[in-house]
């Protein structure tokens, strides 16, 4: 079984793959927004758009999500983040999900999302 790795990063940050396909499983790294000047809704939408792109590259879609882990720097923004999530997620095939309050890598990053999907 061949393992495929997508977008392997190099320094100065952590060395990692942004997506890994192993058999019928697709693993995405924790993704953050590119434009961190946006509010939590804008950052969430950017991340979900990136997730769609990676899932497509890996041969799957959000309807095959199995798990989602979300980290928020401010739980008072949960409803705002969740409104974007609810508009995006496949209502017939939602993944299991956890959302926790966390200090992220930089103060301007408001949300980070990591998912696992089947092919």
GROMACS elastic network, one bead per residue, 0.5 to 0.9 nm:
[ bonds ]
;  ai    aj funct       b0    kb
    1    22     6  0.73752   500
    1    23     6  0.64869   500
    2    21     6  0.84468   500
    2    22     6  0.67977   500
    2    23     6  0.73431   500
    3    20     6  0.70272   500
    3    21     6  0.57582   500
    3    23     6  0.72880   500
    4    19     6  0.82412   500
    4    20     6  0.56399   500
    4    21     6  0.50670   500
    4    22     6  0.66708   500
    4    58     6  0.88228   500
    5     8     6  0.68930   500
    5    17     6  0.59773   500
    5    18     6  0.76710   500
    5    19     6  0.59141   500
    5    21     6  0.65543   500
    5    22     6  0.89277   500
    6    17     6  0.58322   500
    6    18     6  0.59350   500
    6    19     6  0.50694   500
    6    20     6  0.62621   500
    6    21     6  0.84517   500
    6    54     6  0.85614   500
    6    57     6  0.87820   500
    6    58     6  0.85638   500
    7    16     6  0.82435   500
    7    17     6  0.55990   500
    7    18     6  0.54437   500
    7    19     6  0.69714   500
    8    15     6  0.70468   500
    8    16     6  0.55264   500
    8    18     6  0.63697   500
    8    19     6  0.83122   500
    9    13     6  0.78021   500
    9    14     6  0.72142   500
    9    15     6  0.52421   500
    9    16     6  0.54552   500
    9    17     6  0.62237   500
    9    18     6  0.75901   500
   10    13     6  0.67471   500
   10    14     6  0.69568   500
   10    15     6  0.52276   500
   10    16     6  0.76044   500
   11    14     6  0.64277   500
   11    15     6  0.66112   500
   12    15     6  0.84104   500
   13    16     6  0.89700   500
   16    19     6  0.88719   500
   16    29     6  0.82656   500
   17    20     6  0.66344   500
   17    28     6  0.81915   500
   17    29     6  0.71343   500
   18    27     6  0.83377   500
   18    28     6  0.57595   500
   18    29     6  0.50135   500
   18    30     6  0.79117   500
   18    31     6  0.80020   500
   18    54     6  0.83750   500
   19    26     6  0.70602   500
   19    27     6  0.55964   500
   19    29     6  0.61475   500
   19    54     6  0.69870   500
   19    55     6  0.85573   500
   19    58     6  0.79363   500
   20    25     6  0.82403   500
   20    26     6  0.58092   500
   20    27     6  0.51841   500
   20    28     6  0.65565   500
   20    29     6  0.84967   500
   20    58     6  0.81827   500
   21    24     6  0.72402   500
   21    25     6  0.57321   500
   21    27     6  0.64015   500
   21    28     6  0.88862   500
   21    58     6  0.68110   500
   21   119     6  0.88948   500
   22    25     6  0.53411   500
   22    26     6  0.65631   500
   22    27     6  0.82719   500
   23    26     6  0.81586   500
   23   119     6  0.83229   500
   24   117     6  0.85242   500
   24   118     6  0.56165   500
   25   116     6  0.73368   500
   25   117     6  0.59526   500
   25   119     6  0.59471   500
   26    55     6  0.76457   500
   26    58     6  0.69646   500
   26    59     6  0.87697   500
   26    60     6  0.80941   500
   26    65     6  0.89994   500
   26   115     6  0.84369   500
   26   116     6  0.56583   500
   26   117     6  0.50329   500
   26   118     6  0.59406   500
   26   119     6  0.68448   500
   27   114     6  0.81956   500
   27   115     6  0.63977   500
   27   117     6  0.65446   500
   27   118     6  0.88195   500
   28    31     6  0.78382   500
   28    51     6  0.77927   500
   28    54     6  0.77017   500
   28    55     6  0.83293   500
   28   113     6  0.89744   500
   28   114     6  0.58904   500
   28   115     6  0.54921   500
   28   116     6  0.61375   500
   28   117     6  0.84376   500
   29   113     6  0.80152   500
   29   114     6  0.54537   500
   29   115     6  0.72893   500
   29   116     6  0.88803   500
   30    69     6  0.82788   500
   30    70     6  0.84935   500
   30   112     6  0.58563   500
   30   113     6  0.50949   500
   30   115     6  0.75974   500
   31    47     6  0.61391   500
   31    48     6  0.88207   500
   31    50     6  0.78342   500
   31    51     6  0.78794   500
   31   111     6  0.85820   500
   31   112     6  0.54304   500
   31   113     6  0.53271   500
   31   114     6  0.61911   500
   32    35     6  0.89645   500
   32    36     6  0.84380   500
   32    43     6  0.73413   500
   32    44     6  0.80907   500
   32    46     6  0.79446   500
   32    47     6  0.58203   500
   32    50     6  0.89702   500
   32   109     6  0.69464   500
   32   110     6  0.82855   500
   32   111     6  0.64780   500
   32   113     6  0.68551   500
   33    36     6  0.58625   500
   33    38     6  0.86330   500
   33    42     6  0.83007   500
   33    43     6  0.50295   500
   33    44     6  0.71718   500
   33    45     6  0.83218   500
   33    46     6  0.55343   500
   33    47     6  0.54834   500
   33    50     6  0.86121   500
   33   109     6  0.72690   500
   33   110     6  0.85812   500
   33   111     6  0.78534   500
   33   112     6  0.78351   500
   34    37     6  0.89487   500
   34    43     6  0.79185   500
   34    46     6  0.74023   500
   34    47     6  0.83276   500
   35    38     6  0.62531   500
   35    42     6  0.85065   500
   35    43     6  0.71067   500
   35    46     6  0.80573   500
   36    39     6  0.76191   500
   36    40     6  0.88898   500
   36    42     6  0.85910   500
   36    43     6  0.65835   500
   36   108     6  0.57397   500
   36   109     6  0.58970   500
   36   110     6  0.77649   500
   37    42     6  0.88288   500
   37    43     6  0.83981   500
   37   108     6  0.71692   500
   37   109     6  0.87465   500
   38    41     6  0.76295   500
   38    42     6  0.52374   500
   38    43     6  0.58839   500
   39    42     6  0.53029   500
   39    43     6  0.61386   500
   39    44     6  0.85113   500
   39   110     6  0.76979   500
   40    43     6  0.50536   500
   40    44     6  0.58890   500
   40    45     6  0.85013   500
   40    72     6  0.87674   500
   40    77     6  0.69985   500
   40    78     6  0.88218   500
   40    80     6  0.68504   500
   40    81     6  0.59827   500
   40   109     6  0.87263   500
   40   110     6  0.59044   500
   40   111     6  0.67624   500
   41    44     6  0.51122   500
   41    45     6  0.61846   500
   41    46     6  0.86750   500
   41    77     6  0.87867   500
   41    80     6  0.58990   500
   41    81     6  0.53685   500
   41    82     6  0.85075   500
   41    83     6  0.79831   500
   41    84     6  0.62550   500
   42    45     6  0.51954   500
   42    46     6  0.62852   500
   42    47     6  0.87426   500
   42    81     6  0.87823   500
   42    84     6  0.86122   500
   43    46     6  0.51433   500
   43    47     6  0.63004   500
   43    48     6  0.87172   500
   43    81     6  0.86574   500
   43   109     6  0.81279   500
   43   110     6  0.72436   500
   43   111     6  0.69036   500
   43   112     6  0.87846   500
   44    47     6  0.51569   500
   44    48     6  0.62023   500
   44    49     6  0.86123   500
   44    81     6  0.62344   500
   44    82     6  0.88222   500
   44    84     6  0.67556   500
   44    85     6  0.74711   500
   44   110     6  0.85614   500
   44   111     6  0.66373   500
   44   112     6  0.79610   500
   44   113     6  0.83040   500
   45    48     6  0.50971   500
   45    49     6  0.60945   500
   45    50     6  0.85646   500
   45    81     6  0.86776   500
   45    84     6  0.64774   500
   45    85     6  0.78859   500
   45    88     6  0.84893   500
   46    49     6  0.51472   500
   46    50     6  0.62549   500
   46    51     6  0.86807   500
   47    50     6  0.50095   500
   47    51     6  0.61491   500
   47    52     6  0.86623   500
   47   111     6  0.86245   500
   47   112     6  0.76545   500
   47   113     6  0.70871   500
   48    52     6  0.62135   500
   48    53     6  0.86454   500
   48    84     6  0.88141   500
   48    85     6  0.78459   500
   48    88     6  0.75232   500
   48   113     6  0.82277   500
   49    52     6  0.51126   500
   49    53     6  0.63700   500
   49    54     6  0.88430   500
   50    53     6  0.50106   500
   50    54     6  0.62483   500
   50    55     6  0.85408   500
   51    54     6  0.51796   500
   51    55     6  0.59949   500
   51    56     6  0.84646   500
   51    61     6  0.88486   500
   51    62     6  0.81699   500
   51   113     6  0.87699   500
   51   114     6  0.86219   500
   51   115     6  0.80820   500
   52    55     6  0.51979   500
   52    56     6  0.61279   500
   52    57     6  0.86569   500
   52    60     6  0.89163   500
   52    61     6  0.66385   500
   52    62     6  0.67807   500
   53    56     6  0.52080   500
   53    57     6  0.62497   500
   53    58     6  0.86593   500
   53    61     6  0.88434   500
   54    57     6  0.50212   500
   54    58     6  0.61352   500
   54    59     6  0.86454   500
   54    60     6  0.86980   500
   54    61     6  0.87905   500
   55    58     6  0.50451   500
   55    59     6  0.62260   500
   55    60     6  0.51189   500
   55    61     6  0.52329   500
   55    62     6  0.71662   500
   55   117     6  0.79974   500
   55   119     6  0.89037   500
   56    59     6  0.50863   500
   56    60     6  0.53794   500
   56    61     6  0.59469   500
   56    62     6  0.89611   500
   57    60     6  0.76327   500
   58    61     6  0.85929   500
   58   119     6  0.79404   500
   59   119     6  0.63160   500
   60    63     6  0.80963   500
   60    64     6  0.67218   500
   60    65     6  0.87815   500
   60   117     6  0.75288   500
   60   118     6  0.70888   500
   61    64     6  0.56769   500
   61    65     6  0.72501   500
   61   117     6  0.78192   500
   61   118     6  0.85929   500
   61   119     6  0.78641   500
   62    65     6  0.51988   500
   62    66     6  0.89877   500
   62    88     6  0.87786   500
   62    89     6  0.68847   500
   62    90     6  0.65726   500
   62    93     6  0.82011   500
   62    94     6  0.84322   500
   62    95     6  0.88813   500
   62   117     6  0.75652   500
   63    66     6  0.88619   500
   63    89     6  0.78319   500
   63    90     6  0.55895   500
   63    91     6  0.86420   500
   63    92     6  0.77982   500
   63    93     6  0.54721   500
   63    94     6  0.73308   500
   63    95     6  0.85928   500
   63   117     6  0.85562   500
   64    90     6  0.89508   500
   64    93     6  0.71069   500
   64    94     6  0.84873   500
   64    95     6  0.80915   500
   64   116     6  0.87308   500
   64   117     6  0.53620   500
   64   118     6  0.53679   500
   64   119     6  0.67689   500
   65    68     6  0.76157   500
   65    90     6  0.89123   500
   65    93     6  0.74867   500
   65    94     6  0.69753   500
   65    95     6  0.53347   500
   65    96     6  0.84498   500
   65   115     6  0.70344   500
   65   116     6  0.59926   500
   65   118     6  0.64462   500
   66    93     6  0.87351   500
   66    94     6  0.77269   500
   66    96     6  0.62476   500
   66    97     6  0.86283   500
   66   115     6  0.75084   500
   66   116     6  0.56541   500
   66   117     6  0.50399   500
   66   118     6  0.68390   500
   67    94     6  0.86749   500
   67    97     6  0.57512   500
   67    98     6  0.83770   500
   67   114     6  0.82566   500
   67   115     6  0.55123   500
   67   116     6  0.52283   500
   67   117     6  0.69777   500
   68    95     6  0.63875   500
   68    96     6  0.62813   500
   68    98     6  0.64957   500
   68    99     6  0.84245   500
   68   113     6  0.70101   500
   68   114     6  0.57367   500
   68   116     6  0.66518   500
   69    96     6  0.86456   500
   69    97     6  0.57483   500
   69    98     6  0.50084   500
   69    99     6  0.59943   500
   69   100     6  0.81602   500
   69   112     6  0.82245   500
   69   113     6  0.57038   500
   69   114     6  0.51850   500
   69   115     6  0.63470   500
   70    97     6  0.76342   500
   70    98     6  0.61330   500
   70   100     6  0.64396   500
   70   101     6  0.86690   500
   70   111     6  0.70766   500
   70   112     6  0.57685   500
   70   114     6  0.65640   500
   70   115     6  0.87537   500
   71    98     6  0.84081   500
   71    99     6  0.56505   500
   71   100     6  0.50675   500
   71   101     6  0.57487   500
   71   102     6  0.58123   500
   71   103     6  0.83897   500
   71   104     6  0.79376   500
   71   110     6  0.82275   500
   71   111     6  0.55207   500
   71   112     6  0.51766   500
   71   113     6  0.64634   500
   71   114     6  0.88512   500
   72    75     6  0.62088   500
   72    77     6  0.77935   500
   72    78     6  0.74877   500
   72    81     6  0.86288   500
   72    99     6  0.72806   500
   72   100     6  0.62244   500
   72   102     6  0.57985   500
   72   103     6  0.78008   500
   72   104     6  0.80373   500
   72   109     6  0.87964   500
   72   110     6  0.58614   500
   72   112     6  0.68233   500
   73    77     6  0.84692   500
   73   100     6  0.85153   500
   73   101     6  0.55399   500
   73   102     6  0.51441   500
   73   103     6  0.55375   500
   73   104     6  0.67014   500
   73   107     6  0.83354   500
   73   109     6  0.78041   500
   73   110     6  0.53509   500
   73   111     6  0.65048   500
   74    77     6  0.57337   500
   74    78     6  0.74680   500
   74   101     6  0.64075   500
   74   102     6  0.78577   500
   74   103     6  0.88098   500
   74   110     6  0.73960   500
   74   111     6  0.87610   500
   75    78     6  0.50534   500
   75    79     6  0.84387   500
   75   100     6  0.79032   500
   75   101     6  0.60528   500
   76    79     6  0.74268   500
   76    80     6  0.85794   500
   77    80     6  0.53534   500
   77    81     6  0.62930   500
   77    82     6  0.85253   500
   78    81     6  0.51962   500
   78    82     6  0.58620   500
   78    83     6  0.85245   500
   78    99     6  0.87574   500
   79    83     6  0.60432   500
   79    84     6  0.88386   500
   80    83     6  0.53192   500
   80    84     6  0.68756   500
   80    85     6  0.89228   500
   81    84     6  0.55006   500
   81    85     6  0.63554   500
   81    86     6  0.87623   500
   81   111     6  0.82828   500
   82    86     6  0.58865   500
   82    87     6  0.84743   500
   83    86     6  0.52153   500
   83    87     6  0.63187   500
   83    88     6  0.87577   500
   84    87     6  0.52566   500
   84    88     6  0.63471   500
   84    89     6  0.87676   500
   85    88     6  0.51334   500
   85    89     6  0.59314   500
   86    89     6  0.55264   500
   86    90     6  0.83017   500
   86    91     6  0.79435   500
   87    90     6  0.84104   500
   87    91     6  0.87653   500
   88    91     6  0.85445   500
   89    92     6  0.87177   500
   89    93     6  0.78905   500
   89    94     6  0.63243   500
   89    95     6  0.85483   500
   90    93     6  0.52868   500
   90    94     6  0.57428   500
   90    95     6  0.88341   500
   91    94     6  0.58469   500
   94    97     6  0.85254   500
   95   115     6  0.88580   500
   95   116     6  0.89017   500
   95   117     6  0.87080   500
  102   111     6  0.89362   500
  103   106     6  0.81391   500
  103   107     6  0.78544   500
  103   110     6  0.89019   500
  104   107     6  0.68159   500
  104   108     6  0.87480   500
  104   109     6  0.65320   500
  104   110     6  0.75320   500
  104   111     6  0.78682   500
  104   112     6  0.78984   500
  105   108     6  0.87782   500
  105   109     6  0.72199   500
  106   109     6  0.56185   500
  106   110     6  0.86762   500
  107   110     6  0.73222   500
  109   112     6  0.76400   500
